[in-house]
Amino acid sequence: MSLIKTTSIRSLREIILDYNCNKIACVKILKVQQFNMFSTSSDLKTSSQTKTIDYQSYLNTVGKLRKPSLIREMTKMLATAPPGTIFMAGGLPNPALFPFQSLTVELDSKTKLNLDQTALRAALQYQPTSGYPPLHAELKKLVQHFFNPPKMSDSELIVTVGSQNALCSVLEMILEPGDAVVVPMPVYSSVLSLMDPHRPQYLGVPEDADGMQPHLLKEVLNNWKGKTPKLLYVNPTGSNPSGVVIPSERKRQIYEIARQHNLLILEDDPYYFLHFLDKDPETFLSLDVDGRVLRFDSFSKVLSSGLRVGFATGPKELIRVLELSLQASVLHASSLSQVLVHGILKSWGIHGFVNHTTKVKQFYKRRRDLMVASVEKHLKGLAEWNLPQGGMFLWMRMLHVEDTYEMVMERGIGEKIMLLPGREFMARREDHCPYLRAAFSVIPEDEMDEGMERLKALIKREEGLQRRKQ
Ligand SMILES: Cc1ncc(COP(=O)(O)O)c(C=O)c1O
């Protein structure tokens, strides 16, 4: 009975009020809730014995007050209910009325993905918030294969609407106004967009060619006199915008510092399968002996960004709170997309997936090389850059232009060229920033040279304007 005291389980009185049901029916509902909360509650118990992390202490009021949605919990139960269960619990639309009879997707000239009736029904129906169960199981295998987390038994995984949705929900359940957050400098601009409204204090840690610098991380944290930071955000493989891949040794150092300061690490890694190294990088999740890493993966860059499928992996308690948040917001990632991703992964197997991502890596590496060759030809003496080790971007510092914002936003279009000004990736966007981000992912190969020639003209013009102003 002690479980009933768990705050996540709602009282009989509350249920009677909410569902307007009689006492016996509500006792049944309560049992269902207890059943569903079992794993969470016992995990909480075990983890408090074996881990030193108090996950509740990271949550803000919203995170703490999220409660399970009974309807969503029922949908989860339905997925594993014994055959013959008569389901009257949820308002599932009747699939007989869905105007779809069959769906076949051609993967290449030899492989077709034909959704059978069961798969098609699943693709058109609501699914548990944690994900389409066969995909969920497949992703767990993938995580084990590629990341082999030391605390897999204390971890959980949830399918998300790309990684952005997961990042957004996690930040919304953790951040409080004025919280200090550790970010690399530069940092993925859309994560700033997520955090900005929470008015955080950004503790920016400058990168070098290997990413966030541990000695500066230490310095920033040791010198910080404000509110104790809870989070360290990092985008470790082929980072957006700088293209760095943090080497293993540096990851270990960063992880150690995060331990000393009791930081949760948000490992946002959508370019993991898009690095240009000989060996797959180690991940923070692979190093995570404490359970302080929440990892965000995405199929956007390797299968399709329009599918909007990603997954988050991390400590059970945090994934559970993320699940509660998604139960209340998006309900779940698109069922059709999840069924397709499952079909592809099943048909390829790990081997086929590795073959595919190898092709993806080769494709982007070639483009990186072409862009760097054009930049070397046209921008020597005007800009400097590091060779991107992964991802889709070349990050360049203008040598004689103080700030690229107006150059790009006001005069770039005149030269018929579009790039992103570096300011967008800086925690202090009011400061001058001499950087630019050029994406090599979709520019046609035969336009790279022309593009860099136009950039050269734009930079020269800007340098002239700047000289005249001085
Ligand atoms: C670093 C980083 N994180 C997250 C995302 C969002 O990706 P998704 O499509 O999985 O939501 C992107 C997309 O560009 C990204 O560059």
PDBQT file of the ligand as one rigid body, heavy atoms in Angstrom, charges set to zero:
ROOT
HETATM    1  C1  LIG A 501      22.259  20.466 -33.026  1.00  0.00    +0.000 C 
HETATM    2  C2  LIG A 501      20.861  20.191 -33.437  1.00  0.00    +0.000 A 
HETATM    3  N1  LIG A 501      20.008  19.704 -32.531  1.00  0.00    +0.000 NA
HETATM    4  C3  LIG A 501      18.740  19.428 -32.849  1.00  0.00    +0.000 A 
HETATM    5  C4  LIG A 501      18.257  19.648 -34.124  1.00  0.00    +0.000 A 
HETATM    6  C5  LIG A 501      16.818  19.325 -34.401  1.00  0.00    +0.000 C 
HETATM    7  O1  LIG A 501      16.729  18.167 -35.146  1.00  0.00    +0.000 OA
HETATM    8  P1  LIG A 501      15.386  17.341 -35.334  1.00  0.00    +0.000 P 
HETATM    9  O2  LIG A 501      15.052  17.429 -36.766  1.00  0.00    +0.000 OA
HETATM   10  O3  LIG A 501      15.745  15.958 -34.890  1.00  0.00    +0.000 OA
HETATM   11  O4  LIG A 501      14.355  17.936 -34.451  1.00  0.00    +0.000 OA
HETATM   12  C6  LIG A 501      19.105  20.157 -35.099  1.00  0.00    +0.000 A 
HETATM   13  C7  LIG A 501      18.604  20.447 -36.454  1.00  0.00    +0.000 C 
HETATM   14  O5  LIG A 501      19.205  21.067 -37.266  1.00  0.00    +0.000 OA
HETATM   15  C8  LIG A 501      20.451  20.427 -34.750  1.00  0.00    +0.000 A 
HETATM   16  O6  LIG A 501      21.320  20.919 -35.636  1.00  0.00    +0.000 OA
ENDROOT
TORSDOF 0
